Amino acid sequence: MTVPPPSYCQTNGTSSTLLDSRFELFFESLNGGGTWWNVIIKTVSSTISILEGFLDWYKAKAIFYLASLIEAPPTDGNWIAMQAKIDGWGVEGKKVLLVAHSQGNLFVNTAYKCTLRKVSANSVKVVHVAPASPMLFGSHALANLDFVINALRLVGTVPSITYTIVGFLSRLVGANEKKDYLGHGFLQIYLNDTLTTSARIKSHITEALDT
């Protein structure tokens, strides 16, 4: 499976020429647009379709990346490094709270099993955020407009939606002062204090710590 470049790269014409070598504007659009985009759209209305094509391409790339990770998980070297860190915590007698976002959930399930070899089940908890894996060892949060994870249903199974968020145009910026068109960012979406996901994730973490 390959993801072709956005259509504006393959077209000729005024609007395409205006945007030559200005890829930063497209990535700015993923964070909520900005004054540059407002000016460009007012001046050359055809750029709206160019922007939509770029956003579709960006979403397809993100989905393809996650799907490829599921088919070919991280290497043995990644697992060894992770296990060494967990073993060190066990030797120190520490309790462990694992919070995983997106592809991090491909690590966290193995991490959980590794931790159980060093500490009791009461001393390790997991909170899954936007899990790319259907396997869960704790509470999870998945937004209804997380285009990346929900699109993975086409190629496999992902956990159920737990929270509803408002659409892109109605969202305020997240914890990093940015927005996310894909509805998937950890700081932009899931820890965004203006969305329901943030308070619920914090409650999952508090519950895990309390138990």
N, C-alpha and C positions, 0 to 999 in steps of 0.2 A: 504494500500500500504506500502510495506517495501522495503528498499534499502539494498541488501545483501552486505557483506564486499567485498573488492577487492579480485580478484582471487588469488593474491599471498599469502593471508592468508590461503588459503585452499590447497596449493600445497606443495609437498616435492621436494627436489633437492638442488643442490649447490647454485643457485642464490637466492632461498628463504632463505636458511640458512644464507647466507652472510648478508642478510638484516634484520635478526631477531633483534627486539628491537631497530631498527634504524628508527623509524617513522619520526624523524625530517628531514631525508633526503627526504622523500616524500613531506613534506610540503615545503621544500626548493625548490623542483622542480616546485612548483606552482608559485614561485617568480622568475623564470628564470633559474632554474637548479643549476649551481654553480660548483666549481672545483671538489667536491666529486662525483657528478653525472657524470662528464666527465671521471673521472678515472674509476668509476664502469662500465660504458657502454663500455669503451675500453677493460676492463679486462674480463667482462662477458657480451657478446652481448645480451644474452637472457633477461637481465634486461630492455631492451627497451620495450618489450611487457608487463613486469610487471609494468613499469611506465605508459604506456598507459592505463592499466587496472585500476590503481589507479586514474588517471585523470578522466576516465569515471565515476568511483564510486563517486569521489568528486563532479563532476558536477551533478550527479543524486541526491546526498544528498542536495545540494544547492537548486535545483529545487523543491524537495520534501518539504523542509522547507518552502519555499515561498508559495507553493500551499496550505500547511496546514494552513498557516496564513490567506490566503484568505478565506478558508473554515471556520476557527474559529478565527475571529479577536481578537485583544487585549481586555483585560478584562475591566470591568467598572472602576476598580481602576486606570488603565492607562489613561482612558478618563478623569476622575475626576481631576487627577493631571495636565493633560495638560490644561484642561479648566480653572483651577485656575490660572495658569501662564498667559494664554491669558487674563483673566479678569483683572489681575493685570496690564498688559500693557495698557488695555483700560482705566482703572481708571487714570493711569499716563498720558493719552493723547498721547501715542506713536503710531506711524505708524508701520506696521508689514510687514516684508518680510519673507515668509516661503520658504525654500529651502529643498526639500525632495528627498532622494535617496532610491531606491529599496523599501523595506518594509515600509520605512518612508512615502511612498505615501498612505499607508493604514490609517495612522494617519492624513495626511495633509488635506485631503478633509473635514474631520469632523472639523479639526482645523480652516479651512477657514470659514466654516459656523458659528462656534462659534465666530470668530473674527468679523464677520459682525454684530453681535448683540451688539458690543461695539464701532465699528468705521464704517465710511462710506466705500463704495466699492472703493473709490479713495485712501483709506489709508491702504489697505491690498492687497498684490500681492503674487502670488505663482509661483515658478519655479520648475518643476518636472524633476528629473534626474533618468533615468532608471526606469520609473514608473511600479510598479507591478499591478497597478489598471488602468482600461480603462477610468476612470473618471478623467478629467483634468479641472483645473481652471486657467490655465496659460500656458506659453510656456513649451515645454518639449524637452529633449535630450535623444535619444536612439541609441546606436551604432549598426551597422549591425552585429558585431561579439560579442555582449553581449549574450553569450550562455544561461545564466540563464533566463533573461526576454523573449528572443525570444522563448525559449523552452516552456514557459508558454502558448504559442498559442495552444499547444496540449490539454490543459485542460481548456482554457478559451480565453478571448480576452485581448490583450494588445495594447497600442498605436503604431502608425507607426514608422518605422525606420527613423531617421532624419540625421544621419551622418555615413560616412564610415571610418573605421579605418584599419590600416594595420594588418597583421597576427601576431601571438604571437612571432615568431622568429625574425620578423623585428622590433618589438617595442623596444623603449628605456624605461628605468625605469620611473616611475611616480613621483608624488610630495613627496612620502615617500621612494623614492629610491628602489622601488620594482616593479615587474611586476605581471600581473594577467592572468593566463591561461584562465580563464573564461570570460575575457573581460568585467567584471562587477564592479570592484572596483572603489570606488569614487575617491580615490587619485591616484591609479595606472592607471586608464583609463580616467575617466571623467574630472579630473583636471590635466591631464598629458599635459604639455606645448608642447610636441612634437606631439600631436594628435589634430585633428580639433575640437574635442569636447570641449576642454578647453576654447578656444577663444570664441566659440559660447555660452557656458554657461555663461561666464563673460558678454557677450553682452546682454543675456537675463536678467541677474541681473541688469546691468546698465540701461537697458530700463525700468525695473520694478521700479527702484529707481527714474528715471526721471519722471515717470508718477504718 
